[in-house]
């Protein structure tokens, strides 16, 4: 899903992570999300010129997921996904919302992810990562030379 996210952000990254607790993927998922969030925050600097806001509604077969975000420097996530399977490809699905929360907190993004329809856990997760990638791509586009805030700082 990380490749999906980066692909739809129109970005690349090299990730090297070792899971030191083979019985629990919580920490490696969290650490990757933290690192990615911090990298994006650093890359955006003072956020001058970025569009800042974006939303996407993405289908994947029967699943439909909405992502709305604000690169606000107030990192928080509201995730509403009904993931019925406990595991996908060895990944505990309970860690998917935690990935989004850790990413949002460390990137400074206010993030809303809501499942609008669907029942296939894989489709819901994949649509979520695609929508987040597309929303980040759009929100980080340079549209002028201003800081989009009435306070003059984000």
C-alpha positions, 0 to 999 in steps of 0.5 A, spaced: 500 500 500 505 504 501 507 503 493 500 505 491 500 511 496 507 514 493 504 512 486 498 516 486 502 522 490 507 522 483 512 521 488 518 515 489 521 513 496 526 508 498 524 505 504 528 500 508 525 497 514 526 491 519 520 488 523 524 486 530 518 484 533 515 478 528 509 477 532 506 484 531 507 489 525 504 495 529 511 498 530 513 497 523 507 500 520 507 506 525 515 507 524 514 507 517 508 512 517 512 517 522 518 517 517 514 518 511 510 524 515 516 527 517 519 527 510 513 530 507 513 535 513 520 537 511 519 537 504 514 542 504 518 547 509 514 553 510 508 551 505 509 557 501 505 557 494 502 550 496 494 549 494 494 546 501 487 543 501 484 537 497 479 532 497 478 525 493 473 520 492 475 514 489 472 507 487 475 501 487 470 496 485 464 496 490 468 500 495 468 508 495 472 512 499 473 519 501 479 523 503 479 530 505 485 534 507 488 540 510 496 541 510 494 545 516 500 543 521 495 541 526 496 533 524 490 529 526 486 524 523 479 522 523 478 515 520 472 511 519 473 504 515 469 498 516 474 493 515 471 486 516 477 482 515 482 482 521 488 481 516 490 482 509 497 479 506 499 478 513 498 485 515 493 486 521 488 491 518 487 494 525 494 498 524 491 501 517 487 507 521 493 507 526 498 508 519 493 514 517 493 517 524 501 516 525 502 519 518 497 525 519 500 527 526 507 527 524 506 530 517 502 536 520 496 534 516 488 534 518 486 528 515 479 525 514 478 518 511 471 515 510 468 509 507 462 511 503 460 504 501 463 497 500 465 490 503 471 488 501 477 489 506 482 489 500 478 494 496 477 499 501 484 499 504 487 500 497 482 506 495 484 509 501 491 509 499 489 511 492 485 517 495 490 519 500 496 519 494 491 523 490 489 528 495 496 529 497 499 530 490 493 536 489 494 539 495 502 540 495 501 543 488 504 550 487 499 555 485 502 561 487 507 564 492 503 566 498 502 562 504 495 560 504 493 562 511 489 568 514 495 568 519 500 568 514 503 562 517 501 555 517 
